């Protein structure tokens, strides 16, 4: 088993008031469903908790499904998404599943009739070393996997906020 990590961040501005921005992000399931790799966002019995199943990823004849569980915590300055642990054995899926742990922080800042936003995202994944990867030096596998994960996490954040901004007919500033 190897644990790989990546993170991404963005800063932007929405053409709506702070109250309207809070209302928009209050629909946490809608926000999470904007992540392009997400297949299903399932609200859990615990208020503000969600089980997120991603689309299968992989190559050749090996695919896995990433599953995460998050708790949404609202505070005066925005939204924090905290990873929850869960029993991966209880997840039913046609492909092998891997457990992900995600932490996110969305800060909303009033700017008159507009709202600034700051978003930070970190993802860790527990991935089994399969096939030929078992025979490669672990530091090389770790560095390569972390590099790919860092790239992907940045791409996910950019694509997510491109979708958020498009809801307000805005273009992302890069």
N, C-alpha and C positions, 0 to 999 in steps of 0.2 A: 504494500500500500504506500502511496506517495500523496502528500498534501501539497497542492499547488495554489498559488495566490496571484491575484491581480487587482489593480484598483484603477479607478477613473474619476474624473471630476469635471465640472463645468460651472461657469458663472454666466448668467444671462439676466434678461429683464422681460417682464410680461406687461402688456399694455392695459392692465387691470389693477384695481385697488387691492390692498392687502386682504381685506375681507373677501373679495371675489376670488383671490388666489387661494385662500384657505378653503373656501367652498369647493373650488375645482379639485384640489388635492385631497379633500376629505373623502372622495370616492377612491379609496386606496386600491381597490380591486381593478378599477378602470385604469389607474395609473400604472400598476404592475403589468396589466395586460398589454400595455403599449410596448413592452420589451419584446423585440422581434423574435427572440428564441423561445418565448413562453408559449406553451400550448394551452394550459389550463391554470386558472387562479381559483382555488376552491376556498371559500370562507370556512373557517372552523368554528366549533361551538364556543370556543374562547373568544370573547369580543376583541376585534382588531387583529386576529390571527388568521394567517392564510397559508395553505399548502400550495406550492407552485411547482408544476410539472412542466419541464421544458420539452421541446421537440427533440427527437433522437439526433445524436451527432456521432460522428466516427468516420471510419474509412474502410474500404474494401468490405470484408465480411464481419467487421466488428463495430457495433453501434451500442451506445449507452444513452440513458435518459437521466438528466440531472434533475434532482428533486431538492427543493429547499422549503423551509418553513420559517415564516417571518411574523413578528409581532409589530404592529403599527403603534407608536407612542407619540401622541400629539403633545406639544409644549408651546409656550407662548411664541417662540421664534420659528416654529415649523414642525416638521415631521421627522421622527427617527424610526428606522426600520431595524429591528434587532433580530438576530438569528435565534431560532428555537431549535433545540435538539428533538429528534423524533426517531421512531423505530423504523428503519428502512425496510425491514422484513415485512411490514404490514402494507407496503406499497405494491399494488398489482400493476404490472406493465409487461408488454410483449418483449421488451429488451431488458438487459441488465440495468439496474439503477445505481447511480452514484449520489452520494450525499454532498450537498453544498451548504455552505454557511455564508450568509451575506449580511453585511452591515451597511446601512446607508444613513446619511444625514442630509435633510433638505432644510435649508435656512431661508426664510422669507423675510425681506427687509422692505419696509414701506418707503416709497420714493414719490410722495404726492399721489397722483392718480395712477402711478405705475408701481410695480413690485419687483424688486431685485430678488434673484434667487441664486443660491449657492448650493450645489449638489455634490456630495462625495459618496463614492461607492467602493466597497471592498468585497471581494468574493474569494473564498477558499473552497477547494474541492478535494475530497478524498477519492483518489483514483487508484484502482488496482493496476499494478504493472503487469501487462499481458504480453504474450508472445515474445518476440525478440527483445523487447524493452528490458526484460528481466536480465538479459546478458550484457547490457551496456553499463558503463560506469555510472553509478547513481548520481554523482555530482553533475555529469553532463545531461542526464535525463532531467534532473531537477531544474537546472538553469534554463534548458530549452523549454520545458513545460511552463515555468514561471514567466519566461519571455512571451510565449504565445498567450498565456492567460492575461498578462499585462496589456498586450495589444488588444485582445478581445474585450476586456473590461472597458478600456477607453473607447472602443468602437461602439459598444453597447450603450454607454452613457451619451455619446454624440447622437446616435440614432434615436434614442429615447427622447432626448430633448428637442431634436428636430421635429418629432411627432407632437410633442407638447406645444412647441412654438407654432406649428402649423394649425393647431386648434384655434390659435389667435391670429392667424394669417400673418405671422411674423417669420422672418428667416433667421436661422442660427448665425450668430456672429462667431467667426473662428479666428 
